[in-house]
Amino acid sequence: MQLPPLSLYVHIPWCVQKCPYCDFNSHAQRGVIPEQEYITHLLRDLDADLRYVQNRTLHSIFIGGGTPSLFSADSIALLLSRIREKVPFAPNIEITLEANPGTAESERFKGYAHAGVTRLSMGIQSFDDDKLRHLGRIHNSQEAKAAVDMAKASGVHSFNLDLMHGLPNQTPAQALDDLRQAIALAPPHLSWYQLTIEPNTQFASRPPILPDDDDLWAIFEQGNQLLTKYGYQQYETSAYAKPHFQCQHNLNYWRFGDYLGIGCGAHGKVSFPAGDIIRYSKTKHPKGYLQGNYLYQQSAVEASERAFEFFMNRFRLLEPCPKHEFEQFTGLDCAQVAGVLAQAADKGWVNITPHAWQLSTQGALFLNEVLQLFLPE
């Protein structure tokens, strides 16, 4: 089996405070964050995973959280330089760092660029100060716009804005106004997605009033037209980019590429030439992680599960899926999924050509139903 490109995800778990909608592995900051100690453990964690590199270079690095921008630029520089000593970087490696748009963090943006970060991703979520308060965000709209200006001046190659719609009591007009303000800032990349209530969050225990389905559809339909008008291409379910500014890390993930995961609660997926594929995750809580307990669980991706796993990722992308990649990255034969894909094509959900499969516009609306077809019996 041919090995796919390799990426690295680094998780930094601390936030100033936990947002009520967030189900990521994040922990509210208590006192001073042990930056240097945590970096030491991240590098030891990576050492344990080096056997998974298998002579590949790193295609991309994504430093997520939590709020990674709580770490100093010097700490990020140290981390990246030590990673590079252990695993070679591809010539045009993309290195993304998630950042909080609060003033204290955004002032560090030039330092992050100097450290080697090529792309910043900022969790704006809304430009409505009232909505930001209800979402538990610690910044306001003016700080968000100032952070964008600093990102533009920092020297990074690209930056992304995370923007949510379908917020509590949000009207279509308010959602589209948020989107217009984001577009006016001219980000090369926009992640524009609907708020969903996730289990084990504050919103799950005290659900807010969300827009109804008609309003949500109006928001999506009009917002999609607006983004297209201003030159943004939708390339993934909730991702839009100007030409040549797609997130390479996420593309590798959705194309069923391999990725190492280090840090609290990080996940990894690794393939082997003999045909095995494994997934693993790391210890979630900083206390256990800082004691050197890195690996939490590991399991094989069985052959019977691989078609579902592959298409669950691949069909998030709107681009055609080359058939040879399915065979190269899963170790399966295309004939094993031909019947299921023919069913999907009969329903108008998938377009089939001699060399590729592609989710149709209708299929994107029925993605869950499409994926159900691939579940092992």
DAVEN-V355643 format. One record per residue. RES is the residue in one small letter. PSI is psi in degrees with one decimal (* if undefined). BURIAL is I if it has 24 or more other C-alpha atoms within 12 Angstrom, else O. D_FIRST is the distance of its C-alpha to the first C-alpha in whole Angstrom. Layout:
# DAVEN-V355643
res=RES psi=PSI burial=BURIAL d_first=D_FIRST
res=RES psi=PSI burial=BURIAL d_first=D_FIRST
This chain:
# DAVEN-V355643
res=m psi=133.4 burial=O d_first=0
res=q psi=135.1 burial=I d_first=4
res=l psi=134.7 burial=I d_first=6
res=p psi=173.8 burial=I d_first=9
res=p psi=156.6 burial=I d_first=13
res=l psi=131.5 burial=I d_first=15
res=s psi=172.0 burial=I d_first=18
res=l psi=129.0 burial=I d_first=21
res=y psi=132.0 burial=I d_first=23
res=v psi=122.1 burial=I d_first=27
res=h psi=126.6 burial=I d_first=29
res=i psi=113.3 burial=I d_first=33
res=p psi=-8.5 burial=I d_first=35
res=w psi=143.0 burial=I d_first=38
res=c psi=160.8 burial=I d_first=40
res=v psi=-43.3 burial=I d_first=44
res=q psi=158.7 burial=O d_first=44
res=k psi=127.4 burial=I d_first=42
res=c psi=145.8 burial=I d_first=42
res=p psi=-16.6 burial=I d_first=43
res=y psi=-7.4 burial=I d_first=40
res=c psi=127.5 burial=I d_first=37
res=d psi=14.0 burial=O d_first=35
res=f psi=163.2 burial=I d_first=33
res=n psi=85.8 burial=I d_first=33
res=s psi=151.8 burial=I d_first=36
res=h psi=130.3 burial=I d_first=39
res=a psi=137.0 burial=I d_first=43
res=q psi=131.6 burial=O d_first=44
res=r psi=103.0 burial=O d_first=46
res=g psi=-153.6 burial=O d_first=48
res=v psi=131.5 burial=O d_first=46
res=i psi=131.0 burial=I d_first=42
res=p psi=71.5 burial=O d_first=41
res=e psi=-54.2 burial=I d_first=39
res=q psi=-39.1 burial=O d_first=39
res=e psi=-41.5 burial=O d_first=38
res=y psi=-40.7 burial=I d_first=36
res=i psi=-40.1 burial=I d_first=34
res=t psi=-43.8 burial=I d_first=34
res=h psi=-35.7 burial=I d_first=32
res=l psi=-42.4 burial=I d_first=30
res=l psi=-35.1 burial=I d_first=29
res=r psi=-38.2 burial=I d_first=29
res=d psi=-44.8 burial=I d_first=27
res=l psi=-39.7 burial=I d_first=24
res=d psi=-40.6 burial=O d_first=25
res=a psi=-21.7 burial=O d_first=23
res=d psi=-0.6 burial=I d_first=20
res=l psi=-25.7 burial=I d_first=20
res=r psi=-17.7 burial=O d_first=17
res=y psi=-10.3 burial=I d_first=15
res=v psi=-45.1 burial=I d_first=15
res=q psi=52.6 burial=O d_first=13
res=n psi=22.4 burial=O d_first=15
res=r psi=157.4 burial=I d_first=15
res=t psi=161.2 burial=I d_first=18
res=l psi=121.4 burial=I d_first=19
res=h psi=-37.4 burial=I d_first=19
res=s psi=159.7 burial=I d_first=22
res=i psi=136.1 burial=I d_first=24
res=f psi=118.9 burial=I d_first=26
res=i psi=106.4 burial=I d_first=29
res=g psi=-178.4 burial=I d_first=30
res=g psi=-155.2 burial=I d_first=33
res=g psi=-164.2 burial=I d_first=35
res=t psi=87.9 burial=I d_first=37
res=p psi=-25.4 burial=I d_first=35
res=s psi=0.1 burial=I d_first=38
res=l psi=-19.0 burial=I d_first=40
res=f psi=145.1 burial=I d_first=39
res=s psi=160.7 burial=I d_first=41
res=a psi=-35.9 burial=I d_first=40
res=d psi=-39.1 burial=I d_first=40
res=s psi=-41.9 burial=I d_first=38
res=i psi=-38.4 burial=I d_first=35
res=a psi=-44.0 burial=I d_first=35
res=l psi=-45.8 burial=I d_first=35
res=l psi=-49.3 burial=I d_first=32
res=l psi=-37.7 burial=I d_first=30
res=s psi=-37.4 burial=O d_first=32
res=r psi=-36.8 burial=O d_first=30
res=i psi=-42.3 burial=I d_first=27
res=r psi=-30.6 burial=I d_first=27
res=e psi=-27.0 burial=O d_first=28
res=k psi=-35.3 burial=I d_first=25
res=v psi=125.6 burial=I d_first=22
res=p psi=143.7 burial=I d_first=22
res=f psi=140.2 burial=I d_first=23
res=a psi=153.4 burial=O d_first=22
res=p psi=-40.6 burial=O d_first=25
res=n psi=41.5 burial=O d_first=25
res=i psi=137.2 burial=I d_first=24
res=e psi=127.6 burial=I d_first=26
res=i psi=109.7 burial=I d_first=28
res=t psi=140.6 burial=I d_first=29
res=l psi=126.2 burial=I d_first=32
res=e psi=139.1 burial=I d_first=33
res=a psi=144.7 burial=I d_first=37
res=n psi=133.1 burial=I d_first=40
res=p psi=3.9 burial=I d_first=43
res=g psi=150.4 burial=I d_first=46
res=t psi=-44.0 burial=I d_first=48
res=a psi=-39.2 burial=O d_first=47
res=e psi=-40.4 burial=I d_first=43
res=s psi=-24.1 burial=I d_first=44
res=e psi=-15.2 burial=I d_first=46
res=r psi=-0.3 burial=I d_first=43
res=f psi=-40.7 burial=I d_first=41
res=k psi=-37.0 burial=I d_first=42
res=g psi=-38.6 burial=I d_first=41
res=y psi=-41.7 burial=I d_first=37
res=a psi=-43.0 burial=I d_first=37
res=h psi=-31.4 burial=I d_first=38
res=a psi=-16.0 burial=I d_first=36
res=g psi=-3.5 burial=I d_first=33
res=v psi=130.8 burial=I d_first=32
res=t psi=-11.1 burial=I d_first=32
res=r psi=131.6 burial=I d_first=32
res=l psi=143.8 burial=I d_first=34
res=s psi=116.8 burial=I d_first=34
res=m psi=129.1 burial=I d_first=37
res=g psi=79.8 burial=I d_first=38
res=i psi=-51.8 burial=I d_first=41
res=q psi=-44.3 burial=I d_first=41
res=s psi=157.9 burial=I d_first=44
res=f psi=10.9 burial=I d_first=47
res=d psi=113.2 burial=I d_first=50
res=d psi=-34.7 burial=O d_first=51
res=d psi=-42.5 burial=O d_first=52
res=k psi=-39.0 burial=I d_first=49
res=l psi=-40.8 burial=I d_first=47
res=r psi=-43.8 burial=O d_first=50
res=h psi=-25.4 burial=I d_first=49
res=l psi=-3.4 burial=I d_first=45
res=g psi=16.1 burial=I d_first=46
res=r psi=147.3 burial=I d_first=45
res=i psi=-0.9 burial=I d_first=47
res=h psi=167.4 burial=I d_first=47
res=n psi=178.8 burial=I d_first=49
res=s psi=-37.4 burial=I d_first=49
res=q psi=-39.0 burial=O d_first=51
res=e psi=-35.5 burial=I d_first=49
res=a psi=-46.0 burial=I d_first=46
res=k psi=-35.4 burial=I d_first=47
res=a psi=-37.5 burial=I d_first=48
res=a psi=-37.5 burial=I d_first=44
res=v psi=-42.6 burial=I d_first=43
res=d psi=-40.7 burial=I d_first=46
res=m psi=-36.5 burial=I d_first=45
res=a psi=-42.4 burial=I d_first=41
res=k psi=-33.0 burial=I d_first=42
res=a psi=-4.1 burial=O d_first=44
res=s psi=-25.7 burial=I d_first=42
res=g psi=0.5 burial=O d_first=40
res=v psi=154.5 burial=I d_first=36
res=h psi=-35.2 burial=I d_first=34
res=s psi=164.7 burial=I d_first=34
res=f psi=154.4 burial=I d_first=35
res=n psi=146.5 burial=I d_first=34
res=l psi=126.9 burial=I d_first=37
res=d psi=125.7 burial=I d_first=36
res=l psi=131.9 burial=I d_first=39
res=m psi=150.8 burial=I d_first=39
res=h psi=172.6 burial=I d_first=41
res=g psi=33.2 burial=I d_first=43
res=l psi=163.1 burial=I d_first=44
res=p psi=125.6 burial=I d_first=47
res=n psi=21.8 burial=O d_first=50
res=q psi=131.2 burial=I d_first=49
res=t psi=160.9 burial=I d_first=50
res=p psi=-38.5 burial=I d_first=48
res=a psi=-40.9 burial=O d_first=50
res=q psi=-41.7 burial=I d_first=50
res=a psi=-42.6 burial=I d_first=46
res=l psi=-30.1 burial=I d_first=46
res=d psi=-41.7 burial=I d_first=48
res=d psi=-47.0 burial=I d_first=46
res=l psi=-40.7 burial=I d_first=43
res=r psi=-40.4 burial=I d_first=46
res=q psi=-37.5 burial=I d_first=47
res=a psi=-46.2 burial=I d_first=43
res=i psi=-37.0 burial=I d_first=43
res=a psi=-23.7 burial=O d_first=46
res=l psi=-5.5 burial=I d_first=44
res=a psi=49.5 burial=I d_first=42
res=p psi=142.9 burial=I d_first=38
res=p psi=-22.3 burial=I d_first=35
res=h psi=138.9 burial=I d_first=33
res=l psi=126.3 burial=I d_first=35
res=s psi=109.6 burial=I d_first=33
res=w psi=108.6 burial=I d_first=36
res=y psi=158.7 burial=I d_first=35
res=q psi=136.3 burial=I d_first=37
res=l psi=128.1 burial=I d_first=38
res=t psi=146.0 burial=I d_first=37
res=i psi=114.5 burial=I d_first=39
res=e psi=148.4 burial=O d_first=37
res=p psi=155.1 burial=O d_first=37
res=n psi=32.0 burial=O d_first=39
res=t psi=165.7 burial=O d_first=40
res=q psi=-37.9 burial=O d_first=44
res=f psi=-31.3 burial=I d_first=44
res=a psi=-36.2 burial=O d_first=43
res=s psi=-26.1 burial=O d_first=46
res=r psi=76.7 burial=O d_first=48
res=p psi=130.3 burial=O d_first=46
res=p psi=169.6 burial=O d_first=48
res=i psi=118.2 burial=O d_first=49
res=l psi=159.3 burial=O d_first=46
res=p psi=152.1 burial=I d_first=47
res=d psi=174.7 burial=O d_first=47
res=d psi=-36.7 burial=O d_first=44
res=d psi=-43.4 burial=O d_first=46
res=d psi=-39.9 burial=I d_first=46
res=l psi=-40.2 burial=I d_first=43
res=w psi=-39.8 burial=O d_first=42
res=a psi=-41.6 burial=O d_first=45
res=i psi=-49.5 burial=I d_first=43
res=f psi=-47.5 burial=I d_first=40
res=e psi=-47.7 burial=O d_first=41
res=q psi=-36.2 burial=O d_first=44
res=g psi=-40.0 burial=I d_first=41
res=n psi=-40.7 burial=I d_first=39
res=q psi=-39.8 burial=O d_first=41
res=l psi=-44.9 burial=I d_first=43
res=l psi=-41.8 burial=I d_first=39
res=t psi=-41.3 burial=O d_first=39
res=k psi=-36.3 burial=O d_first=42
res=y psi=19.1 burial=I d_first=42
res=g psi=13.3 burial=O d_first=38
res=y psi=132.9 burial=I d_first=36
res=q psi=125.4 burial=I d_first=33
res=q psi=120.2 burial=I d_first=31
res=y psi=-6.7 burial=I d_first=27
res=e psi=164.0 burial=I d_first=27
res=t psi=-44.0 burial=I d_first=29
res=s psi=22.6 burial=I d_first=31
res=a psi=134.4 burial=I d_first=30
res=y psi=142.4 burial=I d_first=32
res=a psi=152.5 burial=I d_first=32
res=k psi=156.4 burial=I d_first=34
res=p psi=133.4 burial=O d_first=32
res=h psi=11.6 burial=O d_first=29
res=f psi=20.4 burial=I d_first=30
res=q psi=150.4 burial=I d_first=27
res=c psi=113.2 burial=I d_first=26
res=q psi=-33.6 burial=I d_first=23
res=h psi=-46.7 burial=I d_first=22
res=n psi=-35.5 burial=I d_first=22
res=l psi=-43.0 burial=I d_first=20
res=n psi=-39.0 burial=I d_first=17
res=y psi=-51.0 burial=I d_first=18
res=w psi=-21.9 burial=I d_first=18
res=r psi=11.0 burial=I d_first=16
res=f psi=32.3 burial=I d_first=13
res=g psi=174.3 burial=I d_first=13
res=d psi=150.7 burial=I d_first=13
res=y psi=135.8 burial=I d_first=16
res=l psi=150.0 burial=I d_first=19
res=g psi=121.1 burial=I d_first=22
res=i psi=149.4 burial=I d_first=25
res=g psi=169.0 burial=I d_first=29
res=c psi=119.2 burial=I d_first=30
res=g psi=6.2 burial=I d_first=28
res=a psi=150.3 burial=I d_first=25
res=h psi=148.4 burial=I d_first=22
res=g psi=157.8 burial=I d_first=19
res=k psi=126.3 burial=I d_first=15
res=v psi=137.3 burial=I d_first=12
res=s psi=159.0 burial=I d_first=8
res=f psi=148.2 burial=I d_first=7
res=p psi=-30.4 burial=O d_first=5
res=a psi=-11.9 burial=O d_first=6
res=g psi=-7.8 burial=O d_first=5
res=d psi=148.7 burial=I d_first=9
res=i psi=133.5 burial=I d_first=10
res=i psi=154.9 burial=I d_first=14
res=r psi=148.1 burial=I d_first=17
res=y psi=162.6 burial=I d_first=20
res=s psi=159.1 burial=I d_first=23
res=k psi=161.3 burial=I d_first=26
res=t psi=132.2 burial=I d_first=30
res=k psi=-39.5 burial=I d_first=32
res=h psi=136.0 burial=I d_first=35
res=p psi=-34.1 burial=I d_first=36
res=k psi=-49.4 burial=O d_first=38
res=g psi=-39.3 burial=O d_first=36
res=y psi=-42.2 burial=I d_first=33
res=l psi=-6.4 burial=I d_first=36
res=q psi=1.2 burial=O d_first=37
res=g psi=11.5 burial=I d_first=33
res=n psi=92.0 burial=I d_first=32
res=y psi=-58.8 burial=I d_first=28
res=l psi=128.0 burial=I d_first=26
res=y psi=-52.0 burial=I d_first=27
res=q psi=157.2 burial=O d_first=24
res=q psi=140.9 burial=O d_first=21
res=s psi=155.8 burial=O d_first=19
res=a psi=144.5 burial=O d_first=15
res=v psi=103.0 burial=I d_first=14
res=e psi=157.2 burial=O d_first=14
res=a psi=-34.7 burial=O d_first=13
res=s psi=-17.7 burial=O d_first=16
res=e psi=-13.0 burial=I d_first=16
res=r psi=-34.8 burial=I d_first=13
res=a psi=-45.4 burial=I d_first=15
res=f psi=-47.3 burial=I d_first=18
res=e psi=-43.7 burial=I d_first=16
res=f psi=-52.4 burial=I d_first=15
res=f psi=-25.6 burial=I d_first=18
res=m psi=-35.1 burial=I d_first=20
res=n psi=-52.0 burial=I d_first=19
res=r psi=-35.1 burial=I d_first=18
res=f psi=4.4 burial=I d_first=22
res=r psi=-21.9 burial=I d_first=23
res=l psi=144.2 burial=I d_first=23
res=l psi=-11.7 burial=I d_first=25
res=e psi=159.5 burial=I d_first=23
res=p psi=148.0 burial=I d_first=21
res=c psi=108.7 burial=I d_first=18
res=p psi=134.2 burial=O d_first=16
res=k psi=-33.5 burial=I d_first=14
res=h psi=-28.2 burial=O d_first=11
res=e psi=-35.6 burial=I d_first=10
res=f psi=-46.2 burial=I d_first=11
res=e psi=-40.3 burial=I d_first=8
res=q psi=-40.7 burial=I d_first=6
res=f psi=-10.6 burial=I d_first=7
res=t psi=-19.9 burial=I d_first=8
res=g psi=9.2 burial=I d_first=6
res=l psi=163.5 burial=I d_first=9
res=d psi=143.0 burial=O d_first=11
res=c psi=-29.5 burial=I d_first=14
res=a psi=-26.0 burial=O d_first=17
res=q psi=-18.7 burial=O d_first=16
res=v psi=3.7 burial=I d_first=18
res=a psi=-42.4 burial=I d_first=20
res=g psi=-44.5 burial=O d_first=23
res=v psi=-43.4 burial=I d_first=23
res=l psi=-32.2 burial=I d_first=22
res=a psi=-39.3 burial=O d_first=25
res=q psi=-45.7 burial=O d_first=27
res=a psi=-37.8 burial=I d_first=27
res=a psi=-38.8 burial=O d_first=28
res=d psi=-30.8 burial=O d_first=31
res=k psi=-3.3 burial=O d_first=32
res=g psi=15.8 burial=O d_first=32
res=w psi=-25.2 burial=I d_first=29
res=v psi=137.8 burial=I d_first=26
res=n psi=133.0 burial=I d_first=26
res=i psi=129.6 burial=I d_first=24
res=t psi=173.0 burial=O d_first=24
res=p psi=-26.9 burial=O d_first=22
res=h psi=-2.8 burial=O d_first=19
res=a psi=162.2 burial=O d_first=19
res=w psi=146.9 burial=I d_first=21
res=q psi=132.1 burial=I d_first=23
res=l psi=133.2 burial=I d_first=25
res=s psi=171.7 burial=I d_first=29
res=t psi=-40.9 burial=O d_first=32
res=q psi=-38.8 burial=O d_first=33
res=g psi=-34.3 burial=I d_first=29
res=a psi=-31.4 burial=I d_first=29
res=l psi=-21.0 burial=O d_first=33
res=f psi=37.3 burial=O d_first=31
res=l psi=-41.9 burial=I d_first=28
res=n psi=-40.4 burial=O d_first=28
res=e psi=-37.2 burial=O d_first=29
res=v psi=-47.2 burial=I d_first=26
res=l psi=-31.3 burial=I d_first=24
res=q psi=-30.5 burial=O d_first=26
res=l psi=-24.1 burial=I d_first=25
res=f psi=-3.4 burial=I d_first=21
res=l psi=134.8 burial=O d_first=22
res=p psi=142.0 burial=O d_first=22
res=e psi=* burial=O d_first=25
